[in-house]
Amino acid sequence: MTSGISNFALYAFVALGGACGASLRFYISQIMLNWLGKGFPFATLAVNISGSLIMGFLYGLIEQGILEVSIYRTLIGIGFLGAFTTFSTFSLDSLLLIQQGEMLKAMINILLNVGLCIFAAAIGMFIVTSFPK
């Protein structure tokens, strides 16, 4: 048990967060596909950037002592973001672009996902450290 929360409750938080994260990922994927088509994996990029922003923000809130680590890390960090972000999809998208001979698109995809996601995580942490104490 962590902070008086039962193991069952922690698993329930992971499940609840995972269901919400997977559902939102699917919703965003459909929107991006309808808006921008299949020519580039924009949906994967969008969820990776937004997931990184949320993770940085969450980490900042926990580090600042604004949120309790066990509940929110479990619900949002492990459950929601674990199902929402798509590193495995990003990897497959990049590999498929390479196999299709789309080296430029593959390199752009890799650079955008890695660079923008690290930047988004930093922004999330910066936002929290900007809160008045």
N, CA and C atoms as a LAMMPS dump frame, in Angstrom:
ITEM: TIMESTEP
0
ITEM: NUMBER OF ATOMS
399
ITEM: BOX BOUNDS ff ff ff
-5.0000000000000000e+02 5.0000000000000000e+02
-5.0000000000000000e+02 5.0000000000000000e+02
-5.0000000000000000e+02 5.0000000000000000e+02
ITEM: ATOMS id mol type element x y z
1 1 1 N 0.827 -1.198 0
2 1 2 C 0 0 0
3 1 3 C 0.865 1.253 0
4 2 1 N 0.378 2.264 -0.706
5 2 2 C 1.084 3.537 -0.781
6 2 3 C 0.159 4.635 -0.279
7 3 1 N 0.62 5.392 0.718
8 3 2 C -0.139 6.526 1.259
9 3 3 C -1.563 6.154 1.632
10 4 1 N -1.758 4.981 2.193
11 4 2 C -3.083 4.582 2.636
12 4 3 C -4.018 4.145 1.524
13 5 1 N -3.518 4.002 0.322
14 5 2 C -4.34 3.579 -0.812
15 5 3 C -4.088 2.097 -1.044
16 6 1 N -5.146 1.33 -1.181
17 6 2 C -4.994 -0.104 -1.39
18 6 3 C -4.427 -0.402 -2.77
19 7 1 N -3.816 -1.56 -2.91
20 7 2 C -3.312 -1.987 -4.215
21 7 3 C -4.444 -2.061 -5.224
22 8 1 N -5.619 -2.507 -4.782
23 8 2 C -6.764 -2.581 -5.689
24 8 3 C -7.108 -1.199 -6.242
25 9 1 N -7.104 -0.207 -5.367
26 9 2 C -7.426 1.156 -5.808
27 9 3 C -6.386 1.659 -6.804
28 10 1 N -5.108 1.372 -6.563
29 10 2 C -4.074 1.796 -7.497
30 10 3 C -4.275 1.157 -8.865
31 11 1 N -4.595 -0.139 -8.901
32 11 2 C -4.857 -0.806 -10.179
33 11 3 C -6.106 -0.241 -10.847
34 12 1 N -7.09 0.117 -10.044
35 12 2 C -8.311 0.72 -10.596
36 12 3 C -7.988 2.084 -11.219
37 13 1 N -7.101 2.856 -10.575
38 13 2 C -6.686 4.147 -11.134
39 13 3 C -5.963 3.95 -12.466
40 14 1 N -5.093 2.945 -12.539
41 14 2 C -4.392 2.659 -13.796
42 14 3 C -5.407 2.304 -14.879
43 15 1 N -6.369 1.449 -14.545
44 15 2 C -7.376 1.014 -15.516
45 15 3 C -8.236 2.191 -15.981
46 16 1 N -8.681 3 -15.05
47 16 2 C -9.512 4.156 -15.394
48 16 3 C -8.734 5.144 -16.263
49 17 1 N -7.519 5.459 -15.84
50 17 2 C -6.688 6.373 -16.628
51 17 3 C -6.391 5.806 -17.999
52 18 1 N -6.098 4.505 -18.075
53 18 2 C -5.804 3.857 -19.351
54 18 3 C -6.985 3.902 -20.307
55 19 1 N -8.181 3.649 -19.782
56 19 2 C -9.375 3.694 -20.627
57 19 3 C -9.586 5.102 -21.193
58 20 1 N -9.412 6.097 -20.351
59 20 2 C -9.583 7.484 -20.802
60 20 3 C -8.499 7.869 -21.806
61 21 1 N -7.263 7.488 -21.524
62 21 2 C -6.155 7.824 -22.422
63 21 3 C -6.3 7.167 -23.783
64 22 1 N -6.661 5.885 -23.795
65 22 2 C -6.831 5.174 -25.065
66 22 3 C -7.987 5.757 -25.869
67 23 1 N -9.061 6.107 -25.183
68 23 2 C -10.217 6.689 -25.874
69 23 3 C -9.879 8.045 -26.475
70 24 1 N -9.176 8.874 -25.723
71 24 2 C -8.806 10.187 -26.243
72 24 3 C -7.811 10.058 -27.39
73 25 1 N -6.899 9.108 -27.279
74 25 2 C -5.945 8.868 -28.373
75 25 3 C -6.686 8.493 -29.657
76 26 1 N -7.653 7.602 -29.556
77 26 2 C -8.427 7.19 -30.723
78 26 3 C -9.184 8.382 -31.307
79 27 1 N -9.782 9.192 -30.455
80 27 2 C -10.535 10.367 -30.888
81 27 3 C -9.619 11.348 -31.638
82 28 1 N -8.465 11.649 -31.06
83 28 2 C -7.525 12.565 -31.707
84 28 3 C -7.03 11.982 -33.025
85 29 1 N -6.761 10.678 -33.052
86 29 2 C -6.308 10.03 -34.287
87 29 3 C -7.337 10.184 -35.4
88 30 1 N -8.604 10.021 -35.063
89 30 2 C -9.658 10.161 -36.068
90 30 3 C -9.765 11.59 -36.575
91 31 1 N -9.668 12.538 -35.67
92 31 2 C -9.726 13.95 -36.065
93 31 3 C -8.564 14.301 -36.99
94 32 1 N -7.363 13.908 -36.605
95 32 2 C -6.18 14.23 -37.406
96 32 3 C -6.246 13.549 -38.772
97 33 1 N -6.721 12.334 -38.815
98 33 2 C -6.865 11.614 -40.079
99 33 3 C -7.854 12.333 -40.991
100 34 1 N -8.969 12.779 -40.425
101 34 2 C -9.971 13.499 -41.209
102 34 3 C -9.446 14.855 -41.688
103 35 1 N -8.703 15.549 -40.855
104 35 2 C -8.198 16.875 -41.196
105 35 3 C -7.02 16.818 -42.158
106 36 1 N -6.075 15.908 -41.875
107 36 2 C -4.795 15.973 -42.567
108 36 3 C -4.465 14.757 -43.429
109 37 1 N -5.292 13.724 -43.394
110 37 2 C -5.073 12.548 -44.222
111 37 3 C -3.99 11.623 -43.695
112 38 1 N -3.608 10.669 -44.557
113 38 2 C -2.67 9.621 -44.169
114 38 3 C -1.235 9.865 -44.624
115 39 1 N -0.95 10.976 -45.272
116 39 2 C 0.36 11.205 -45.865
117 39 3 C 1.511 11.306 -44.887
118 40 1 N 1.222 11.647 -43.643
119 40 2 C 2.234 11.789 -42.602
120 40 3 C 1.572 11.425 -41.28
121 41 1 N 2.295 10.797 -40.353
122 41 2 C 1.671 10.38 -39.084
123 41 3 C 1.446 11.549 -38.109
124 42 1 N 0.592 12.488 -38.521
125 42 2 C 0.305 13.655 -37.687
126 42 3 C -0.386 13.281 -36.381
127 43 1 N -1.23 12.271 -36.389
128 43 2 C -1.939 11.874 -35.165
129 43 3 C -0.953 11.41 -34.103
130 44 1 N 0.006 10.596 -34.494
131 44 2 C 1.015 10.127 -33.551
132 44 3 C 1.816 11.297 -33.009
133 45 1 N 2.196 12.206 -33.889
134 45 2 C 2.943 13.384 -33.469
135 45 3 C 2.125 14.214 -32.48
136 46 1 N 0.856 14.426 -32.774
137 46 2 C 0 15.243 -31.906
138 46 3 C -0.138 14.644 -30.512
139 47 1 N -0.384 13.334 -30.428
140 47 2 C -0.542 12.744 -29.096
141 47 3 C 0.795 12.651 -28.363
142 48 1 N 1.888 12.453 -29.089
143 48 2 C 3.186 12.418 -28.414
144 48 3 C 3.552 13.782 -27.847
145 49 1 N 3.295 14.852 -28.593
146 49 2 C 3.603 16.199 -28.089
147 49 3 C 2.694 16.542 -26.914
148 50 1 N 1.395 16.351 -27.076
149 50 2 C 0.482 16.707 -25.986
150 50 3 C 0.711 15.819 -24.764
151 51 1 N 0.999 14.54 -24.966
152 51 2 C 1.291 13.656 -23.844
153 51 3 C 2.556 14.073 -23.114
154 52 1 N 3.561 14.508 -23.855
155 52 2 C 4.802 14.978 -23.23
156 52 3 C 4.562 16.261 -22.438
157 53 1 N 3.734 17.149 -22.978
158 53 2 C 3.384 18.374 -22.264
159 53 3 C 2.685 18.038 -20.95
160 54 1 N 1.709 17.137 -21.016
161 54 2 C 0.975 16.738 -19.812
162 54 3 C 1.917 16.065 -18.809
163 55 1 N 2.824 15.208 -19.288
164 55 2 C 3.756 14.523 -18.39
165 55 3 C 4.677 15.526 -17.695
166 56 1 N 5.186 16.497 -18.439
167 56 2 C 6.022 17.523 -17.824
168 56 3 C 5.258 18.334 -16.8
169 57 1 N 4.03 18.681 -17.114
170 57 2 C 3.172 19.439 -16.21
171 57 3 C 2.897 18.632 -14.945
172 58 1 N 2.541 17.352 -15.117
173 58 2 C 2.261 16.468 -13.984
174 58 3 C 3.488 16.322 -13.099
175 59 1 N 4.641 16.077 -13.72
176 59 2 C 5.876 15.926 -12.956
177 59 3 C 6.176 17.196 -12.168
178 60 1 N 5.98 18.341 -12.806
179 60 2 C 6.196 19.612 -12.119
180 60 3 C 5.268 19.785 -10.929
181 61 1 N 3.997 19.425 -11.095
182 61 2 C 3.034 19.524 -9.985
183 61 3 C 3.416 18.617 -8.824
184 62 1 N 3.888 17.426 -9.142
185 62 2 C 4.308 16.489 -8.095
186 62 3 C 5.572 16.992 -7.414
187 63 1 N 6.539 17.455 -8.196
188 63 2 C 7.797 17.945 -7.629
189 63 3 C 7.592 19.187 -6.758
190 64 1 N 6.616 20 -7.116
191 64 2 C 6.323 21.211 -6.34
192 64 3 C 5.48 20.896 -5.103
193 65 1 N 5.052 19.634 -4.965
194 65 2 C 4.241 19.243 -3.817
195 65 3 C 2.787 19.634 -3.947
196 66 1 N 2.355 20.007 -5.156
197 66 2 C 0.969 20.42 -5.375
198 66 3 C 0.057 19.189 -5.477
199 67 1 N 0.558 18.114 -6.058
200 67 2 C -0.187 16.861 -6.161
201 67 3 C 0.536 15.767 -5.409
202 68 1 N -0.244 14.82 -4.862
203 68 2 C 0.333 13.649 -4.203
204 68 3 C 0.809 12.673 -5.269
205 69 1 N 1.986 12.148 -5.088
206 69 2 C 2.608 11.317 -6.109
207 69 3 C 1.83 10.04 -6.392
208 70 1 N 1.385 9.314 -5.395
209 70 2 C 0.843 7.975 -5.639
210 70 3 C -0.443 7.987 -6.462
211 71 1 N -1.369 8.844 -6.123
212 71 2 C -2.653 8.839 -6.831
213 71 3 C -2.503 9.388 -8.251
214 72 1 N -1.944 10.564 -8.389
215 72 2 C -1.912 11.221 -9.687
216 72 3 C -0.892 10.602 -10.637
217 73 1 N 0.229 10.163 -10.097
218 73 2 C 1.209 9.482 -10.949
219 73 3 C 0.598 8.195 -11.486
220 74 1 N -0.152 7.501 -10.645
221 74 2 C -0.782 6.247 -11.056
222 74 3 C -1.903 6.507 -12.056
223 75 1 N -2.799 7.415 -11.734
224 75 2 C -3.957 7.694 -12.59
225 75 3 C -3.553 8.334 -13.916
226 76 1 N -2.759 9.389 -13.837
227 76 2 C -2.432 10.158 -15.043
228 76 3 C -1.136 9.677 -15.697
229 77 1 N -0.075 9.595 -14.913
230 77 2 C 1.231 9.256 -15.477
231 77 3 C 1.322 7.85 -16.033
232 78 1 N 0.838 6.885 -15.287
233 78 2 C 0.922 5.491 -15.73
234 78 3 C -0.306 5.105 -16.546
235 79 1 N -1.502 5.341 -16.008
236 79 2 C -2.732 4.931 -16.69
237 79 3 C -3.035 5.749 -17.935
238 80 1 N -3.376 7.023 -17.732
239 80 2 C -3.799 7.873 -18.848
240 80 3 C -2.707 8.035 -19.906
241 81 1 N -1.532 8.502 -19.481
242 81 2 C -0.477 8.769 -20.459
243 81 3 C 0.121 7.487 -21.031
244 82 1 N 0.107 6.41 -20.254
245 82 2 C 0.59 5.128 -20.765
246 82 3 C -0.236 4.637 -21.945
247 83 1 N -1.528 4.895 -21.898
248 83 2 C -2.411 4.492 -22.998
249 83 3 C -2.513 5.576 -24.072
250 84 1 N -2.308 6.817 -23.685
251 84 2 C -2.491 7.936 -24.61
252 84 3 C -1.297 8.136 -25.54
253 85 1 N -0.1 8.156 -24.986
254 85 2 C 1.072 8.401 -25.82
255 85 3 C 1.411 7.16 -26.625
256 86 1 N 2.157 7.368 -27.658
257 86 2 C 2.247 6.321 -28.677
258 86 3 C 3.664 6.063 -29.156
259 87 1 N 4.592 5.865 -28.236
260 87 2 C 5.961 5.668 -28.692
261 87 3 C 6.085 4.442 -29.592
262 88 1 N 5.361 3.383 -29.267
263 88 2 C 5.434 2.198 -30.128
264 88 3 C 4.842 2.486 -31.503
265 89 1 N 3.787 3.269 -31.557
266 89 2 C 3.208 3.653 -32.844
267 89 3 C 4.169 4.557 -33.599
268 90 1 N 4.793 5.48 -32.89
269 90 2 C 5.803 6.358 -33.492
270 90 3 C 6.921 5.521 -34.114
271 91 1 N 7.372 4.514 -33.391
272 91 2 C 8.45 3.653 -33.905
273 91 3 C 8.016 2.934 -35.173
274 92 1 N 6.81 2.38 -35.152
275 92 2 C 6.303 1.666 -36.324
276 92 3 C 6.079 2.624 -37.49
277 93 1 N 5.495 3.782 -37.223
278 93 2 C 5.296 4.778 -38.283
279 93 3 C 6.619 5.119 -38.956
280 94 1 N 7.642 5.34 -38.146
281 94 2 C 8.963 5.696 -38.687
282 94 3 C 9.536 4.55 -39.507
283 95 1 N 9.437 3.332 -38.997
284 95 2 C 9.938 2.168 -39.721
285 95 3 C 9.208 1.985 -41.049
286 96 1 N 7.892 2.143 -41.039
287 96 2 C 7.122 1.988 -42.274
288 96 3 C 7.498 3.052 -43.303
289 97 1 N 7.711 4.274 -42.848
290 97 2 C 8.147 5.322 -43.773
291 97 3 C 9.499 4.963 -44.394
292 98 1 N 10.41 4.432 -43.594
293 98 2 C 11.712 4.002 -44.111
294 98 3 C 11.54 2.871 -45.123
295 99 1 N 10.712 1.891 -44.793
296 99 2 C 10.485 0.762 -45.701
297 99 3 C 9.826 1.191 -47.001
298 100 1 N 9.037 2.271 -46.947
299 100 2 C 8.381 2.786 -48.141
300 100 3 C 9.3 3.716 -48.935
301 101 1 N 10.539 3.853 -48.486
302 101 2 C 11.49 4.711 -49.177
303 101 3 C 11.302 6.194 -48.889
304 102 1 N 10.517 6.514 -47.89
305 102 2 C 10.238 7.913 -47.523
306 102 3 C 11.209 8.357 -46.432
307 103 1 N 12.495 8.369 -46.764
308 103 2 C 13.523 8.682 -45.773
309 103 3 C 13.378 10.093 -45.198
310 104 1 N 13.068 11.062 -46.034
311 104 2 C 12.917 12.428 -45.552
312 104 3 C 11.761 12.524 -44.556
313 105 1 N 10.612 11.937 -44.921
314 105 2 C 9.468 11.947 -44.001
315 105 3 C 9.812 11.205 -42.709
316 106 1 N 10.534 10.105 -42.805
317 106 2 C 10.911 9.345 -41.605
318 106 3 C 11.801 10.198 -40.7
319 107 1 N 12.776 10.877 -41.286
320 107 2 C 13.692 11.694 -40.482
321 107 3 C 12.952 12.884 -39.855
322 108 1 N 12.056 13.502 -40.624
323 108 2 C 11.26 14.61 -40.087
324 108 3 C 10.397 14.108 -38.938
325 109 1 N 9.764 12.948 -39.121
326 109 2 C 8.925 12.366 -38.083
327 109 3 C 9.737 12.117 -36.809
328 110 1 N 10.909 11.537 -36.948
329 110 2 C 11.761 11.242 -35.79
330 110 3 C 12.193 12.531 -35.099
331 111 1 N 12.674 13.491 -35.879
332 111 2 C 13.139 14.753 -35.294
333 111 3 C 12.005 15.524 -34.612
334 112 1 N 10.834 15.588 -35.261
335 112 2 C 9.708 16.31 -34.666
336 112 3 C 9.225 15.633 -33.391
337 113 1 N 9.048 14.317 -33.427
338 113 2 C 8.561 13.616 -32.232
339 113 3 C 9.538 13.74 -31.072
340 114 1 N 10.791 13.489 -31.311
341 114 2 C 11.764 13.55 -30.217
342 114 3 C 11.971 14.988 -29.757
343 115 1 N 12.26 15.879 -30.689
344 115 2 C 12.544 17.267 -30.325
345 115 3 C 11.366 17.984 -29.692
346 116 1 N 10.206 17.906 -30.346
347 116 2 C 9.035 18.623 -29.83
348 116 3 C 8.502 18.02 -28.539
349 117 1 N 8.644 16.709 -28.375
350 117 2 C 8.156 16.084 -27.135
351 117 3 C 9.029 16.455 -25.947
352 118 1 N 10.33 16.513 -26.139
353 118 2 C 11.208 16.967 -25.057
354 118 3 C 10.906 18.426 -24.739
355 119 1 N 10.732 19.234 -25.772
356 119 2 C 10.389 20.644 -25.582
357 119 3 C 9.052 20.792 -24.858
358 120 1 N 8.052 19.986 -25.234
359 120 2 C 6.735 20.053 -24.594
360 120 3 C 6.823 19.669 -23.119
361 121 1 N 7.602 18.637 -22.795
362 121 2 C 7.779 18.243 -21.392
363 121 3 C 8.423 19.39 -20.611
364 122 1 N 9.395 20.054 -21.207
365 122 2 C 10.052 21.188 -20.549
366 122 3 C 9.063 22.332 -20.327
367 123 1 N 8.2 22.585 -21.305
368 123 2 C 7.179 23.639 -21.158
369 123 3 C 6.237 23.29 -20.014
370 124 1 N 5.816 22.033 -19.963
371 124 2 C 4.932 21.607 -18.874
372 124 3 C 5.556 21.854 -17.511
373 125 1 N 6.83 21.499 -17.36
374 125 2 C 7.516 21.74 -16.09
375 125 3 C 7.689 23.228 -15.835
376 126 1 N 7.988 23.998 -16.879
377 126 2 C 8.155 25.447 -16.726
378 126 3 C 6.863 26.114 -16.252
379 127 1 N 5.75 25.679 -16.806
380 127 2 C 4.462 26.254 -16.408
381 127 3 C 4.255 26.082 -14.913
382 128 1 N 4.527 24.893 -14.412
383 128 2 C 4.321 24.642 -12.995
384 128 3 C 5.281 25.447 -12.133
385 129 1 N 6.534 25.55 -12.548
386 129 2 C 7.491 26.308 -11.727
387 129 3 C 7.213 27.806 -11.787
388 130 1 N 6.356 28.237 -12.696
389 130 2 C 5.972 29.65 -12.782
390 130 3 C 4.822 29.989 -11.855
391 131 1 N 4.187 28.965 -11.269
392 131 2 C 3.084 29.204 -10.346
393 131 3 C 3.597 30.025 -9.153
394 132 1 N 2.788 30.952 -8.679
395 132 2 C 3.189 31.663 -7.455
396 132 3 C 3.158 30.687 -6.27
397 133 1 N 4.122 30.862 -5.387
398 133 2 C 4.207 29.953 -4.217
399 133 3 C 3.535 30.543 -3.019
